[in-house]
Amino acid sequence: MGPVLLSSLLLLGLGRAAPPDHEVTYLPGLSKQPSFRHFSGYLCAGPGKYLHYWFVEAQSNPQSSPLVLWLNGGPGCSSMEGFLKEHGPFLIANILYVESPAGVGFSYSDDKKYATNDTEVAHNNYLALKDFLRLFPEYSKNDLFLTGESYGGVYIPTLAEWVMQDPSLNLKGIAVGNGLSSYEINDNSLVYFAYYHGLLGTELWQDLQTFCCSQGKCNFHDNSNLNCTLKMGEMIQIVEESGLNIYNLYAPCDGGVPGSMRYEGDYLITHDLGNSFIRMPLRFSWRQNLFRMPVARNKVRMDPPCTNSTAPSMYLNSPEVRKALHISPKASEWQVCSFDVNRSYKRLYMQMNEQYLKLLGTTKYRILVYNGDVDMACNFLGDEWFVDSLCQKVQVARRPWLYTENGENQIGGFVKEFTNIAFLTVKGAGHMVPTDRPLAAFTMFCRFIKNQPY
């Protein structure tokens, strides 16, 4: 066989390396089928663990376009939320959406035991990524970016620790949107965010300063002062339990203002899935148990507060769609967030400084930390403080960044650039940035992927 023919056959083989039984050839309910190729199936994430993925090829030059992994947070929430309600397919990148960990969405394990932790999930996600590139070897040399949102602020840096040690993977950088980077900083900054957005009255603010602050330093995170705890309870009730949309301060709350919550002393009384009462200390009700409080007041389904997942749930759970996406009969009914995974998840990291400094220490990767500036779940002020705490050299002072809409330049937000890391806000966006400001988010994403100035 001649060398030209051999190379042609090899190229042809590479072009068809994607598993044909994973390709989605028809999506029910669409008036027009996508013009790009997309695939859905399962990735092995360790013995007996199978993570569902949906992979969408770039709409132009997929062979040379970057490969981008996307993970939603929770822990316990599905990346299908990112695909169906935030992004949709991108023009400029191949996007891999993975439902992680096992037990989330259509992902499952043979033993149905879904207790896990940060370290195990990071390794499982790494194994799933490797399995994806085994199935799609034609993308193994493409530029690779790891991206995510919310608790992805933990998922992505801990996964990057594994990926950066693997020379076969062409990691170029990570991007985290409205990420949980430090519990302490997130807690402390939220109080300032709430006060300066008009949510806390002068009297409550003064009491918080009196009971939670000393010698010019405030500790709203784990203060042992009982009066501080009580005043934080008032703050939490206003911010997270009064009916405000915690994911976007200026957006309405789907489902309206909850009417089934009350207080007894230092404890929040609310309903669990079984409609019985549970008691939990206030300081845990807004961190570990953030997703536990709004658990489906009328339905046995765990929707994050002020959100509505009825449409994607109905679509993904239809038998025709499950068949089209090659969903295993072992997979449970799809829900946007898994109560079982969230309840049994063990959080091992209280901050991400070590992981970010490892990445920055190589000087090889570029990092983007971005925040919608009206999100209260993971507020922009906290992530800005976190990036500042990494003590990197400032390259570009904080300034507005622009994007074009209807032929006119508009301010997209503000950006501060350090060596290999940038902190960027998206004006008027909440926790799910692409949902609220799609054009600004797309512009930001393009500039990050292409390494262009913001």
WOGIFEN-V952436 format. One record per residue. N is the residue number from 1. RES is the residue in one small letter. PHI is phi in whole degrees, -180 to 180 (999 if undefined). D_CENTER is the distance of its C-alpha to the mean C-alpha in Angstrom with 2 decimals. Layout:
BEGIN
[[N | RES | PHI | D_CENTER] [N | RES | PHI | D_CENTER]]
END
This chain:
BEGIN
[[1 | m | 999 | 50.04] [2 | g | -69 | 49.81] [3 | p | -63 | 47.00] [4 | v | -67 | 45.99] [5 | l | -63 | 45.78] [6 | l | -61 | 43.91] [7 | s | -65 | 41.26] [8 | s | -64 | 40.98] [9 | l | -67 | 40.47] [10 | l | -64 | 37.82] [11 | l | -64 | 35.92] [12 | l | -63 | 36.36] [13 | g | -64 | 35.07] [14 | l | -63 | 31.96] [15 | g | -63 | 31.34] [16 | r | -111 | 31.50] [17 | a | -70 | 29.64] [18 | a | -58 | 26.77] [19 | p | -65 | 27.57] [20 | p | -63 | 29.49] [21 | d | -77 | 28.84] [22 | h | -97 | 25.07] [23 | e | -68 | 25.58] [24 | v | -90 | 24.90] [25 | t | -96 | 28.19] [26 | y | -154 | 28.01] [27 | l | -108 | 25.43] [28 | p | -62 | 27.20] [29 | g | 90 | 27.36] [30 | l | -95 | 27.00] [31 | s | -73 | 30.08] [32 | k | -137 | 29.41] [33 | q | -76 | 27.79] [34 | p | -58 | 25.40] [35 | s | -88 | 27.39] [36 | f | -103 | 24.94] [37 | r | -85 | 24.55] [38 | h | -146 | 21.65] [39 | f | -136 | 21.45] [40 | s | -144 | 20.13] [41 | g | 179 | 21.02] [42 | y | -128 | 20.31] [43 | l | -116 | 19.65] [44 | c | -79 | 21.38] [45 | a | -117 | 19.27] [46 | g | 126 | 22.37] [47 | p | -56 | 25.47] [48 | g | 74 | 25.03] [49 | k | -114 | 21.23] [50 | y | -131 | 20.01] [51 | l | -101 | 16.50] [52 | h | -74 | 16.47] [53 | y | -130 | 15.44] [54 | w | -133 | 16.02] [55 | f | -115 | 17.06] [56 | v | -120 | 18.23] [57 | e | -72 | 20.80] [58 | a | -60 | 21.12] [59 | q | -81 | 23.68] [60 | s | -144 | 25.92] [61 | n | 51 | 26.87] [62 | p | -61 | 24.25] [63 | q | -61 | 26.42] [64 | s | -107 | 25.93] [65 | s | -81 | 22.48] [66 | p | -64 | 19.55] [67 | l | -103 | 17.38] [68 | v | -120 | 13.62] [69 | l | -92 | 11.24] [70 | w | -124 | 7.81] [71 | l | -129 | 5.50] [72 | n | -79 | 3.37] [73 | g | -108 | 4.06] [74 | g | 125 | 7.51] [75 | p | -65 | 9.07] [76 | g | 114 | 10.53] [77 | c | -107 | 8.58] [78 | s | -85 | 9.18] [79 | s | -74 | 7.87] [80 | m | -65 | 11.04] [81 | e | -59 | 9.57] [82 | g | -64 | 7.99] [83 | f | -70 | 11.41] [84 | l | -87 | 13.74] [85 | k | -118 | 12.70] [86 | e | -117 | 10.82] [87 | h | -100 | 12.20] [88 | g | 73 | 15.06] [89 | p | -63 | 16.82] [90 | f | -98 | 17.26] [91 | l | -75 | 20.77] [92 | i | -113 | 20.35] [93 | a | -150 | 18.18] [94 | n | -88 | 17.88] [95 | i | -113 | 14.40] [96 | l | -110 | 13.63] [97 | y | -99 | 11.19] [98 | v | -123 | 11.39] [99 | e | -88 | 11.24] [100 | s | -136 | 10.96] [101 | p | -81 | 12.84] [102 | a | -55 | 16.17] [103 | g | 104 | 16.76] [104 | v | -94 | 13.57] [105 | g | 59 | 14.60] [106 | f | -93 | 17.44] [107 | s | -78 | 16.92] [108 | y | -156 | 19.75] [109 | s | -128 | 22.10] [110 | d | -62 | 25.86] [111 | d | -86 | 26.47] [112 | k | 61 | 23.96] [113 | k | -98 | 23.19] [114 | y | -115 | 19.52] [115 | a | -71 | 19.78] [116 | t | -153 | 17.77] [117 | n | -153 | 16.41] [118 | d | -58 | 14.29] [119 | t | -67 | 17.08] [120 | e | -64 | 17.72] [121 | v | -64 | 14.20] [122 | a | -59 | 14.12] [123 | h | -68 | 17.54] [124 | n | -61 | 16.85] [125 | n | -65 | 14.04] [126 | y | -64 | 16.65] [127 | l | -64 | 19.31] [128 | a | -66 | 17.44] [129 | l | -63 | 16.98] [130 | k | -63 | 20.66] [131 | d | -68 | 21.65] [132 | f | -60 | 20.08] [133 | l | -73 | 22.20] [134 | r | -70 | 25.13] [135 | l | -76 | 24.89] [136 | f | -125 | 24.29] [137 | p | -63 | 26.33] [138 | e | -66 | 26.84] [139 | y | -104 | 23.39] [140 | s | -68 | 23.93] [141 | k | -102 | 25.29] [142 | n | -69 | 22.93] [143 | d | -56 | 20.86] [144 | l | -116 | 17.57] [145 | f | -126 | 14.28] [146 | l | -106 | 11.15] [147 | t | -136 | 7.98] [148 | g | -173 | 4.21] [149 | e | -144 | 2.05] [150 | s | 63 | 3.93] [151 | y | -69 | 5.46] [152 | g | -59 | 4.19] [153 | g | -61 | 6.89] [154 | v | -100 | 9.11] [155 | y | -56 | 8.38] [156 | i | -72 | 8.86] [157 | p | -63 | 11.96] [158 | t | -72 | 13.49] [159 | l | -66 | 13.31] [160 | a | -59 | 14.77] [161 | e | -59 | 17.60] [162 | w | -73 | 18.68] [163 | v | -65 | 18.36] [164 | m | -68 | 20.30] [165 | q | -89 | 23.11] [166 | d | -106 | 23.57] [167 | p | -67 | 25.90] [168 | s | -78 | 25.64] [169 | l | -104 | 22.10] [170 | n | -95 | 22.10] [171 | l | -66 | 19.07] [172 | k | -112 | 19.10] [173 | g | 173 | 16.04] [174 | i | -134 | 12.38] [175 | a | -137 | 10.14] [176 | v | -127 | 7.36] [177 | g | -104 | 6.61] [178 | n | 43 | 7.49] [179 | g | -90 | 6.78] [180 | l | -82 | 9.02] [181 | s | -106 | 11.71] [182 | s | -160 | 14.78] [183 | y | -60 | 15.69] [184 | e | -62 | 19.05] [185 | i | -66 | 18.17] [186 | n | -63 | 15.56] [187 | d | -64 | 18.31] [188 | n | -63 | 21.09] [189 | s | -72 | 19.64] [190 | l | -62 | 18.71] [191 | v | -64 | 22.46] [192 | y | -66 | 23.44] [193 | f | -57 | 20.90] [194 | a | -65 | 22.36] [195 | y | -66 | 25.92] [196 | y | -79 | 25.84] [197 | h | -103 | 24.24] [198 | g | 81 | 27.22] [199 | l | -91 | 25.82] [200 | l | -112 | 28.03] [201 | g | -74 | 31.79] [202 | t | -60 | 34.01] [203 | e | -65 | 35.44] [204 | l | -64 | 32.16] [205 | w | -60 | 31.00] [206 | q | -66 | 34.34] [207 | d | -65 | 34.17] [208 | l | -61 | 30.75] [209 | q | -64 | 32.31] [210 | t | -68 | 35.40] [211 | f | -93 | 33.93] [212 | c | -111 | 30.70] [213 | c | -121 | 31.93] [214 | s | -151 | 34.69] [215 | q | 53 | 36.24] [216 | g | 78 | 33.79] [217 | k | -123 | 30.66] [218 | c | -107 | 28.49] [219 | n | -127 | 26.70] [220 | f | -95 | 24.73] [221 | h | -85 | 22.57] [222 | d | -145 | 25.15] [223 | n | -72 | 28.46] [224 | s | -84 | 31.37] [225 | n | -71 | 33.34] [226 | l | -61 | 33.70] [227 | n | -64 | 34.21] [228 | c | -63 | 30.94] [229 | t | -60 | 29.18] [230 | l | -65 | 30.98] [231 | k | -70 | 30.11] [232 | m | -65 | 26.43] [233 | g | -60 | 26.78] [234 | e | -65 | 28.06] [235 | m | -62 | 25.25] [236 | i | -62 | 22.61] [237 | q | -61 | 24.60] [238 | i | -70 | 24.60] [239 | v | -74 | 20.98] [240 | e | -117 | 19.29] [241 | e | -128 | 22.08] [242 | s | -94 | 24.38] [243 | g | 113 | 22.71] [244 | l | -68 | 20.81] [245 | n | -82 | 17.44] [246 | i | -64 | 15.17] [247 | y | -87 | 12.36] [248 | n | -160 | 15.07] [249 | l | -52 | 18.37] [250 | y | -100 | 20.45] [251 | a | -100 | 19.30] [252 | p | -67 | 21.21] [253 | c | -100 | 20.09] [254 | d | -59 | 20.16] [255 | g | 95 | 22.65] [256 | g | 78 | 24.39] [257 | v | -75 | 25.14] [258 | p | -66 | 25.13] [259 | g | -120 | 28.67] [260 | s | -115 | 28.50] [261 | m | -122 | 27.58] [262 | r | -150 | 30.20] [263 | y | -120 | 30.99] [264 | e | -133 | 33.61] [265 | g | 59 | 34.23] [266 | d | -93 | 31.25] [267 | y | -120 | 29.34] [268 | l | -90 | 27.15] [269 | i | -108 | 28.51] [270 | t | -145 | 26.29] [271 | h | -101 | 26.25] [272 | d | -102 | 24.54] [273 | l | -61 | 24.32] [274 | g | -89 | 28.02] [275 | n | 71 | 29.06] [276 | s | -93 | 30.53] [277 | f | -89 | 29.92] [278 | i | -126 | 27.82] [279 | r | -118 | 28.28] [280 | m | -148 | 25.84] [281 | p | -57 | 26.38] [282 | l | -55 | 24.94] [283 | r | -67 | 23.16] [284 | f | -94 | 21.03] [285 | s | -67 | 20.42] [286 | w | -114 | 17.81] [287 | r | -124 | 15.91] [288 | q | -54 | 16.20] [289 | n | -105 | 17.17] [290 | l | -54 | 14.95] [291 | f | -87 | 14.18] [292 | r | -84 | 17.75] [293 | m | -66 | 19.66] [294 | p | -88 | 18.96] [295 | v | -53 | 19.38] [296 | a | 19 | 21.10] [297 | r | -63 | 24.15] [298 | n | -117 | 26.13] [299 | k | -134 | 24.46] [300 | v | -83 | 23.31] [301 | r | -153 | 19.71] [302 | m | -101 | 16.66] [303 | d | -93 | 15.06] [304 | p | -58 | 12.98] [305 | p | -58 | 15.57] [306 | c | 63 | 16.94] [307 | t | -120 | 15.08] [308 | n | -137 | 17.02] [309 | s | -106 | 16.06] [310 | t | -59 | 19.74] [311 | a | -63 | 19.88] [312 | p | -64 | 17.33] [313 | s | -64 | 18.69] [314 | m | -63 | 22.22] [315 | y | -68 | 21.67] [316 | l | -69 | 19.93] [317 | n | -90 | 22.39] [318 | s | -70 | 25.44] [319 | p | -57 | 27.58] [320 | e | -66 | 28.02] [321 | v | -72 | 24.34] [322 | r | -57 | 23.83] [323 | k | -67 | 26.86] [324 | a | -63 | 25.77] [325 | l | -93 | 22.48] [326 | h | 60 | 24.50] [327 | i | -79 | 22.87] [328 | s | -67 | 24.72] [329 | p | -64 | 26.96] [330 | k | -78 | 25.63] [331 | a | -76 | 22.20] [332 | s | -76 | 21.87] [333 | e | -61 | 21.43] [334 | w | -73 | 17.95] [335 | q | -132 | 16.02] [336 | v | -64 | 12.63] [337 | c | -139 | 12.20] [338 | s | -98 | 14.67] [339 | f | -64 | 16.82] [340 | d | -63 | 18.52] [341 | v | -66 | 15.61] [342 | n | -64 | 14.28] [343 | r | -66 | 17.92] [344 | s | -99 | 18.94] [345 | y | -75 | 16.03] [346 | k | -105 | 17.47] [347 | r | -88 | 15.60] [348 | l | -101 | 17.62] [349 | y | -112 | 16.27] [350 | m | -95 | 16.81] [351 | q | -157 | 15.97] [352 | m | -110 | 14.83] [353 | n | -55 | 18.02] [354 | e | -61 | 19.65] [355 | q | -67 | 16.99] [356 | y | -65 | 16.74] [357 | l | -67 | 20.53] [358 | k | -62 | 21.04] [359 | l | -64 | 19.25] [360 | l | -68 | 21.13] [361 | g | -66 | 24.32] [362 | t | -79 | 24.66] [363 | t | 59 | 24.73] [364 | k | -102 | 23.55] [365 | y | -112 | 19.90] [366 | r | -105 | 18.45] [367 | i | -127 | 15.35] [368 | l | -123 | 13.60] [369 | v | -112 | 11.87] [370 | y | -127 | 11.48] [371 | n | -143 | 11.35] [372 | g | -65 | 12.62] [373 | d | -89 | 15.72] [374 | v | -120 | 16.23] [375 | d | -86 | 13.14] [376 | m | -112 | 14.44] [377 | a | -70 | 11.65] [378 | c | -135 | 10.63] [379 | n | -76 | 13.55] [380 | f | -63 | 14.53] [381 | l | -63 | 17.63] [382 | g | -64 | 16.10] [383 | d | -70 | 14.01] [384 | e | -66 | 17.23] [385 | w | -60 | 19.29] [386 | f | -62 | 17.17] [387 | v | -62 | 17.63] [388 | d | -59 | 21.25] [389 | s | -68 | 21.72] [390 | l | -77 | 21.30] [391 | c | 58 | 24.66] [392 | q | -90 | 24.39] [393 | k | -73 | 27.05] [394 | v | -73 | 26.49] [395 | q | -103 | 27.24] [396 | v | -134 | 26.70] [397 | a | -63 | 27.06] [398 | r | -56 | 24.71] [399 | r | -153 | 25.57] [400 | p | -69 | 24.54] [401 | w | -119 | 23.00] [402 | l | -116 | 24.23] [403 | y | -141 | 23.44] [404 | t | -107 | 25.94] [405 | e | -136 | 26.06] [406 | n | 54 | 29.27] [407 | g | 79 | 31.04] [408 | e | -122 | 30.47] [409 | n | -73 | 28.50] [410 | q | -130 | 26.10] [411 | i | -77 | 24.26] [412 | g | -84 | 20.54] [413 | g | 155 | 19.95] [414 | f | -132 | 20.83] [415 | v | -139 | 20.26] [416 | k | -130 | 21.61] [417 | e | -113 | 22.05] [418 | f | -113 | 22.97] [419 | t | -65 | 24.14] [420 | n | 70 | 21.32] [421 | i | -145 | 18.55] [422 | a | -128 | 17.90] [423 | f | -111 | 16.42] [424 | l | -137 | 16.05] [425 | t | -105 | 15.85] [426 | v | -116 | 15.70] [427 | k | -64 | 18.55] [428 | g | 81 | 18.29] [429 | a | -99 | 14.60] [430 | g | -99 | 12.53] [431 | h | -64 | 8.96] [432 | m | -99 | 8.39] [433 | v | -55 | 10.39] [434 | p | -65 | 11.62] [435 | t | -67 | 12.83] [436 | d | -82 | 14.83] [437 | r | -135 | 16.09] [438 | p | -61 | 16.01] [439 | l | -71 | 18.88] [440 | a | -63 | 17.88] [441 | a | -65 | 14.37] [442 | f | -65 | 16.24] [443 | t | -62 | 18.77] [444 | m | -59 | 16.42] [445 | f | -62 | 14.78] [446 | c | -60 | 18.37] [447 | r | -66 | 19.68] [448 | f | -65 | 17.14] [449 | i | -62 | 17.78] [450 | k | -89 | 21.50] [451 | n | 57 | 21.83] [452 | q | -101 | 23.47] [453 | p | -62 | 24.01] [454 | y | -72 | 21.65]]
END
